[in-house]
């Protein structure tokens, strides 16, 4: 059974990075740059998203000696993860809009 995901601010920035190009395979350093999170924040989020069934992973098939670097582990949203990411970010956007709208009305009164 998939683990439920609590969509925090940190998780939402990772989901937004995936949604920049939902069909692309993304690797850790790429996601760190896109989300602004260090590895100690990013990788636990990716693990939670993977356990929830929102992200799938695979290892790059290269010869590290020839490539001159280790193989990369790639991450991509699953079809369900794509739906969930869009839904959660839309809900967050609506919540922020309501909160900011409420502040604006209160400040003008």
C-alpha positions in Angstrom: 0.0 0.0 0.0 1.4 3.4 -1.0 2.5 5.7 1.8 0.5 9.0 2.0 2.6 12.1 1.2 2.4 15.3 3.3 3.0 18.1 0.8 5.2 20.5 2.6 6.9 23.6 1.1 10.0 21.5 0.4 8.0 18.7 -1.2 6.1 21.3 -3.3 9.3 22.7 -4.7 10.5 19.3 -5.7 7.1 18.5 -7.4 7.3 21.9 -9.2 10.7 20.9 -10.5 9.3 17.7 -11.9 6.4 19.5 -13.5 8.7 21.8 -15.4 9.1 18.8 -17.8 7.0 15.9 -16.6 8.3 13.5 -19.3 12.0 14.1 -18.5 14.2 11.8 -16.4 15.8 13.9 -13.7 18.8 13.0 -11.6 19.7 14.2 -8.1 22.0 17.1 -8.9 19.6 18.4 -11.5 16.8 18.3 -9.0 18.9 19.9 -6.3 19.6 22.8 -8.7 15.9 23.1 -9.8 14.5 22.9 -6.2 17.2 24.7 -4.3 17.4 21.9 -1.8 20.6 20.3 -0.6 21.0 16.5 -0.9 20.1 15.9 2.7 16.7 17.5 2.1 16.1 16.2 -1.5 16.8 12.5 -1.2 14.5 11.9 1.8 11.7 13.6 -0.2 12.5 11.5 -3.3 12.3 8.4 -1.2 8.9 9.4 0.3 7.6 10.2 -3.2 8.9 6.8 -4.4 7.3 4.9 -1.5 4.0 6.7 -2.3 4.1 5.6 -5.9 4.5 9.1 -7.2 8.1 8.7 -8.5 9.8 5.8 -10.3 13.5 5.4 -10.6 16.1 3.7 -12.7 19.8 3.6 -13.0 21.6 5.0 -16.0 23.2 2.2 -18.1 26.7 3.5 -18.7 30.2 2.2 -18.1 31.5 4.5 -15.4 35.1 4.1 -16.5 34.3 5.2 -20.1 32.0 8.0 -19.0 34.4 9.2 -16.4 31.7 9.5 -13.7 29.4 7.2 -11.7 26.1 6.1 -13.2 23.2 8.4 -12.3 20.0 7.4 -10.7 17.1 8.9 -12.7 13.7 9.9 -11.2 10.4 10.6 -13.0 6.9 11.2 -12.0 4.6 8.2 -12.5 1.3 8.8 -14.2 -0.4 8.8 -10.8 2.4 11.0 -9.4 1.8 13.5 -12.2 -1.9 13.7 -11.4 -1.2 14.0 -7.6 1.5 16.6 -8.1 -0.7 18.8 -10.3 -3.6 18.4 -7.9 -1.5 19.2 -4.8 0.2 22.2 -6.3 -3.2 23.6 -7.6 -4.7 23.2 -4.1 -1.7 24.9 -2.6 -2.0 27.7 -5.1 -5.7 28.1 -4.3 -5.0 28.1 -0.6 -2.3 30.8 -1.0 -4.6 32.9 -3.2 -7.3 32.7 -0.5 -4.9 33.6 2.2 -3.4 36.6 0.3 -6.9 37.7 -0.8 -8.0 37.7 2.9 -5.0 39.8 3.9 -5.6 42.3 1.2 -9.2 42.7 2.1 -8.4 43.0 5.8 -5.7 45.6 5.2 -8.0 47.8 3.0 -10.8 47.8 5.5 
